[in-house]
Amino acid sequence: MSRTLVNNSPRTFRAPGRVNLIGEHTDYNDGFVMPAAINLSTFVTVWPRDDRKLQIRSENFDDEIEFDLDEPDPAPRGHWSDYVVGVAVMLGRAGHRLRGARLDIRGEVPLGSGLSSSAAVEVATACALTANSDLAIDRRELALLCQRAENEFVGARVGIMDHFVSLFGKEQKALLLDCRSLEFKLLPLPDTVNLVICNTMVKHELASSAYNERRAQCEAGVRHLARFLPHVKALRDVTLAELEEFGSDLPEVVYRRCRHVVTENARVLAAAEALERHDLYRFGELMRGSHFSLRDDYQVSSGELDLMVELAFMADGVYGARMTGGGFGGCTVNIVDVPYVEEVTGFIARQYEHITNLRPEIYVCEASNGAEEIR
Ligand code: GLA
């Protein structure tokens, strides 16, 4: 006689936030990015249910909702739970049959600060729901499904970077990702430095409309350039010389958006070479170039981000500093020599608060492993 044993004990999955070291606003242009997963995560604990309901509880929002997996045409509620429900919906639409579950969510990635709290909750949810349903899904497919949840359910047209690194990040490594082929390479980050993340405490609220506007401007640039260069499918395919030659009729603002993306892709590849040579000075120079290009050409920085970066440039022991993430607020990332970390963070915090009256949060992070089950 055989008997099916149902294991009702809870399981917990962790997915990290990320910090992007270089390669900003290049992912949705089929380009290159270099993020690292960080040691701030979202945790999802899952219990199986024997019906088709998801009972979803957020510790951070002290709130709970219920969702029926058989609901025919679920719509977003404009609510924290959309990130979770969106993942369940996209898994279902891709043909993966989910079992009902209770999910408890606890996040330590600060919200709205450019460290991808949304990707962290989506990826942790995807890991929990698939494990709870005994589904083995390739991690690349999971990353794409989580991105689709955010694009099509939550309604934010984000690229693939955040979900990818939340799944594929590694301790002490930066991840160089080709966002077209999804091939990646892990590059060594020396243990003599920390990733110091400085939160301006200004939320990136403007970001989603400005983000979509930037995407549209990049697409307009591609349409124009493809008339002269038929192989161009995305800004990834354009060199600076080609942009200079064929882009002169573009509206000034579109030209500058394109110039940021084209030069940023080149900076990412140069930064990867620098890391392989353990040349942090060169890496830092490229981060600085990235910040200026985001400030002047892509115009997604802010007074607070610029100030935070200028303060870092004034401190000893900082190889590089730049805004990180979508922009308009959020955080800067700084590569700092370990012995200088206390001095640097103290200096930046004091000066920033003195000038802005905002008390910054500073996270001294390490590159960490991607999503995993916690045993
Ligand atoms: C946001 C998006 C990412 C990426 C960055 C900009 O963080 O989620 O996909 O586009 O902005 O580099």
Residues whose N, C-alpha, C, O or C-beta is under 5 A from the ligand:
A	BS01	GLA	G23 E24 H25 T26 D27 V158 G159 I160 M161 D162 G325 G326
